[in-house]
Amino acid sequence: MRLFLSLAALGLSLSAVPADAAQARAKMDWSTHVTQTPAGTYVIGNPAARVKLVEYVSYTCPHCAVFTTESAPVLKGQMVRSGSTSIEIRHFIRDRLDLAAALIARCGGAGKFARLTETIFAQQRDWLKRGMEFDQANAQRIGTYPPAAQMRAEADGSGLTAIGKSAGLSDAQITACLSDRAATDRIVAMTTAAPDSIEGTPGFSINGKQAMGVFTWDKLQPLLRASAAR
């Protein structure tokens, strides 16, 4: 009898573990969960989400900044947070300043990527203006620098270095990231690998199907909700 009771108790204990784990998983804030794919892209949210959104991003694109701000309360605050939707960020580089921003955003790895991306977009108007003015005044001189020095000059001149440091990156980390040729090649490869049908940034695909003609949150949101309801 004692053996039977012991097994019964053990059975109850084991059955309680999955229930507790499931409950904890349901309460998890998936918007803080970031993983890196083999291709080097970052996925924000539940890797097993029902709705998988891919976003092609350019940090010098004003429309991307607007989308990030407008979508945040619902997309990240509700859909991603709940675990129903994930966002895979793929870089779509347009210029040298854009590349510098991408290198800074990725410099802290998965742990800092989401926060740095949000901050870069939130402060885009300031650093992009500074960066463009810096380029106009120094383009000829910067063009004579080695690639790593060019990236550091762009980051320093635009204020991207300061954004990185405000997120906890050290000067040595930033120098290493901006001179990382493999990281640069990986970012450029994402742009090269983008489908020819990508019309601009932000560009989107949902569960592997490209959202044609969609660049704004008001157009994307109904598509995401329809995918979640299927």
Secondary structure, DSSP 4 states (H G I P E B T S, - for coil): -HHHHHHHHHHHHHHHHHHHHHHHHHH--GGG-EEE-TTS-EEEE-TT-SEEEEEEE-TT-HHHHHHHHHHHHHIIIIIIHHTSEEEEEEE---SHHHHHHHHHHHTT-HHHHHHHHHHHHHTHHHHHHHHHHHHHHHHHHHTTS-HHHHHHHHHHHHTHHHHHHHTT--HHHHHHHHT-HHHHHHHHHHHHHS-TT--SSSEEEETTEE-TT--SHHHHHHHHHHHHH-
